[in-house]
Amino acid sequence: MHTQANLKWRERGSVLLLGMVAVVVMLLLGAAAIRSTLLQERMAGGFAEQYQAFQAAEIALRAGETRVNAGAAHGLSCFYTPGNAPDPDDVAVWKGASSCAIDGNYYRADDYGAAAPRFFIEQQEDAPDVSIEAGAMKRKEIYKVTAQGTGGVKSADGDPVIRVVLQSSITH
């Protein structure tokens, strides 16, 4: 036989159980929201690193093009004759004399990543110009400028985690 007091105690127990289930569901929803927010924050950080590396590579590319336009490419240690340029995918190229670091006139060191933006210039085969000066066909020199920029994060061995390599061809 059930008494009135016995039924009230059972009702209180079911409310407690229902309340606990609601709290657990809310905790799970909160944990999922935190996980999603942390993932989005990491993705935004990755995009910022990629953007920083791209901008650094763009600055180095423009610095190399400026050297070509000024006629100062041939005297650089990072100037190569046709077919002799290093492989831009080789990380060692960007650490030593195979490439030129841009100077502080183009960037501030703390703004552009784990390593200074660098470039190298390769002379390509000359191409005939369609214009004729003084009765002779003029030849244009073609150069390929390759540049690298990095993000600000370094790996355990000290190399940049994110690298962007850009190339452009320019005539002079």
C-alpha positions as CSV (number, residue, x, y, z in Angstrom):
1,M,0.0,0.0,0.0
2,H,1.2,3.4,-1.0
3,T,0.7,6.3,1.3
4,Q,0.5,10.0,0.4
5,A,4.0,10.7,1.8
6,N,5.5,7.9,-0.2
7,L,4.2,9.3,-3.5
8,K,5.5,12.9,-2.7
9,W,8.9,11.5,-2.0
10,R,8.9,9.7,-5.4
11,E,7.8,12.8,-7.2
12,R,10.7,14.8,-5.6
13,G,13.2,12.1,-6.7
14,S,12.0,12.3,-10.3
15,V,12.3,16.1,-10.4
16,L,15.8,15.8,-9.0
17,L,16.7,13.2,-11.7
18,L,15.1,15.4,-14.4
19,G,17.1,18.4,-13.2
20,M,20.4,16.4,-13.2
21,V,19.7,15.3,-16.8
22,A,19.1,18.9,-17.9
23,V,22.3,20.0,-16.2
24,V,24.3,17.3,-18.0
25,V,22.8,18.2,-21.3
26,M,23.6,21.9,-20.8
27,L,27.2,21.0,-19.8
28,L,27.6,19.0,-23.0
29,L,26.2,21.8,-25.1
30,G,28.6,24.3,-23.4
31,A,31.6,22.0,-24.0
32,A,30.7,21.6,-27.7
33,A,30.4,25.4,-28.0
34,I,33.9,25.9,-26.4
35,R,35.4,23.3,-28.6
36,S,34.0,25.0,-31.7
37,T,35.2,28.4,-30.6
38,L,38.7,27.1,-30.0
39,L,38.8,25.5,-33.4
40,Q,37.7,28.7,-35.0
41,E,40.3,30.6,-33.1
42,R,43.0,28.3,-34.3
43,M,41.8,28.5,-37.9
44,A,41.8,32.3,-37.7
45,G,45.4,32.2,-36.4
46,G,46.4,30.0,-39.3
47,F,44.9,32.4,-41.8
48,A,46.7,35.3,-40.1
49,E,50.0,33.4,-40.3
50,Q,49.4,32.7,-44.0
51,Y,48.5,36.3,-44.7
52,Q,51.7,37.5,-42.9
53,A,53.8,35.1,-45.0
54,F,52.2,36.2,-48.2
55,Q,52.7,39.8,-47.5
56,A,56.4,39.2,-46.6
57,A,56.9,37.3,-49.9
58,E,55.2,40.1,-51.8
59,I,57.6,42.6,-50.3
60,A,60.6,40.5,-51.2
61,L,59.3,40.0,-54.7
62,R,58.9,43.8,-55.1
63,A,62.5,44.3,-53.7
64,G,63.9,41.9,-56.3
65,E,61.9,43.6,-59.1
66,T,63.2,47.0,-58.0
67,R,66.8,45.7,-58.2
68,V,66.1,44.4,-61.8
69,N,64.6,47.7,-62.8
70,A,67.5,49.6,-61.4
71,G,69.9,47.5,-63.4
72,A,71.6,46.3,-60.2
73,A,70.7,42.6,-60.4
74,H,73.9,41.3,-62.0
75,G,76.1,42.3,-59.0
76,L,74.1,40.4,-56.4
77,S,75.2,37.2,-54.8
78,C,71.6,35.9,-55.4
79,F,71.8,36.5,-59.2
80,Y,71.8,33.4,-61.4
81,T,72.4,32.9,-65.1
82,P,69.8,30.9,-67.1
83,G,69.2,27.4,-65.8
84,N,71.5,27.8,-62.7
85,A,69.0,29.0,-60.1
86,P,68.4,26.9,-57.0
87,D,65.3,25.0,-56.2
88,P,62.9,27.3,-54.4
89,D,61.4,24.4,-52.5
90,D,64.7,23.7,-50.9
91,V,64.6,25.2,-47.4
92,A,68.4,25.6,-47.3
93,V,68.2,28.1,-50.3
94,W,66.4,30.6,-48.1
95,K,69.0,30.4,-45.2
96,G,72.2,31.4,-46.8
97,A,74.0,33.2,-49.6
98,S,71.8,31.5,-52.3
99,S,69.2,34.2,-51.7
100,C,69.3,37.9,-50.7
101,A,67.5,39.2,-47.5
102,I,65.7,42.4,-48.1
103,D,66.9,45.4,-46.1
104,G,65.1,47.4,-43.5
105,N,64.0,50.0,-46.0
106,Y,61.3,47.6,-47.1
107,Y,60.1,46.1,-43.8
108,R,60.5,46.0,-40.1
109,A,61.9,42.7,-38.8
110,D,59.2,42.2,-36.2
111,D,56.4,42.6,-38.7
112,Y,57.2,39.9,-41.2
113,G,57.6,36.5,-39.7
114,A,60.1,34.1,-38.3
115,A,62.7,34.9,-41.0
116,A,63.5,38.0,-43.1
117,P,61.8,37.9,-46.5
118,R,64.3,36.8,-49.1
119,F,64.6,36.7,-52.9
120,F,66.8,35.5,-55.8
121,I,66.9,36.5,-59.4
122,E,67.4,34.3,-62.4
123,Q,68.2,35.7,-65.9
124,Q,66.1,34.0,-68.5
125,E,66.8,33.6,-72.2
126,D,66.6,37.0,-74.0
127,A,63.5,37.6,-76.1
128,P,63.4,39.8,-79.2
129,D,61.5,43.0,-78.8
130,V,59.1,44.0,-81.6
131,S,60.5,47.6,-81.6
132,I,63.4,48.5,-83.8
133,E,65.8,51.2,-82.8
134,A,68.3,52.7,-85.2
135,G,67.6,50.0,-87.7
136,A,68.5,47.1,-85.4
137,M,66.2,44.8,-83.5
138,K,66.5,45.4,-79.8
139,R,66.6,42.5,-77.4
140,K,65.0,42.6,-74.0
141,E,66.4,40.9,-71.0
142,I,63.9,38.7,-69.1
143,Y,64.4,37.9,-65.4
144,K,62.5,35.6,-63.1
145,V,62.3,36.9,-59.5
146,T,61.6,34.2,-56.8
147,A,60.8,35.4,-53.3
148,Q,59.9,33.8,-49.9
149,G,58.1,35.1,-46.9
150,T,57.3,33.3,-43.7
151,G,54.8,33.4,-40.9
152,G,55.8,34.2,-37.4
153,V,55.6,30.7,-35.9
154,K,58.8,28.5,-35.8
155,S,58.9,24.7,-35.6
156,A,61.0,22.9,-32.9
157,D,64.1,23.0,-35.2
158,G,63.8,26.8,-35.7
159,D,62.4,26.7,-39.3
160,P,59.3,28.7,-40.1
161,V,56.1,26.6,-40.1
162,I,54.4,28.6,-42.9
163,R,56.4,29.6,-46.0
164,V,55.0,31.3,-49.1
165,V,57.0,31.3,-52.3
166,L,56.1,33.7,-55.1
167,Q,57.6,34.2,-58.6
168,S,57.3,36.9,-61.2
169,S,58.8,37.5,-64.6
170,I,60.0,41.0,-65.5
171,T,61.7,42.5,-68.6
172,H,64.4,45.1,-68.5
